[in-house]
Amino acid sequence: MTILLLVITSIAGVLILDLFAIENKVLGILSVMVLSANPIICATLAYSYTAVNYSLAFLFSVFSVFCIYRWHKVMGVLAGG
């Protein structure tokens, strides 16, 4: 469960990097590491039975913002935004 949570959070981090147009690799890696070491992520890991669901909710929220930003509300509404 922990590995899946970190993979999903990393995917959301990559989408956030694309939204903010961060192209520097070192800054991008540090940003995703800070996102993964967030106290909220650590608190979510305390309740392992909900960790994957909460991380999927975070991924879908970032994905809906990504869709709204990229495709001008057409796909964002379908993704829940």
Backbone hydrogen bonds, N-H to C=O, Kabsch-Sander energy under -0.5 kcal/mol:
donor,donor_aa,acceptor,acceptor_aa,energy
5,L,1,M,-2.3
6,L,2,T,-2.2
7,V,3,I,-2.3
8,I,4,L,-2.5
9,T,5,L,-2.3
10,S,6,L,-2.0
11,I,7,V,-2.1
12,A,8,I,-2.1
13,G,9,T,-2.1
14,V,10,S,-2.2
15,L,11,I,-1.9
16,I,12,A,-2.2
17,L,13,G,-2.4
18,D,14,V,-1.9
19,L,15,L,-2.1
20,F,16,I,-2.3
21,A,18,D,-0.5
22,I,17,L,-2.3
23,E,21,A,-0.8
28,G,24,N,-2.4
29,I,25,K,-2.6
30,L,26,V,-2.4
31,S,27,L,-2.2
32,V,28,G,-2.2
33,M,29,I,-2.2
34,V,30,L,-2.4
35,L,31,S,-2.1
36,S,32,V,-2.2
37,A,33,M,-1.9
38,N,35,L,-0.9
42,C,38,N,-2.0
43,A,39,P,-2.3
44,T,40,I,-2.0
45,L,41,I,-1.8
46,A,42,C,-0.6
46,A,43,A,-0.7
47,Y,43,A,-0.5
47,Y,44,T,-1.1
48,S,46,A,-0.7
50,T,47,Y,-1.7
51,A,47,Y,-0.7
52,V,48,S,-0.5
54,Y,50,T,-2.4
55,S,51,A,-2.2
56,L,52,V,-2.4
57,A,53,N,-2.0
58,F,54,Y,-2.0
59,L,55,S,-2.5
60,F,56,L,-2.7
61,S,57,A,-1.9
62,V,58,F,-2.3
63,F,59,L,-2.7
64,S,60,F,-2.2
65,V,61,S,-1.7
66,F,62,V,-2.4
67,C,63,F,-2.6
68,I,64,S,-2.4
69,Y,65,V,-2.5
70,R,66,F,-2.5
71,W,67,C,-3.0
72,H,68,I,-1.0
74,V,71,W,-1.3
77,V,73,K,-1.0
78,L,74,V,-0.7
79,A,75,M,-1.7
80,G,77,V,-0.8
81,G,76,G,-3.4
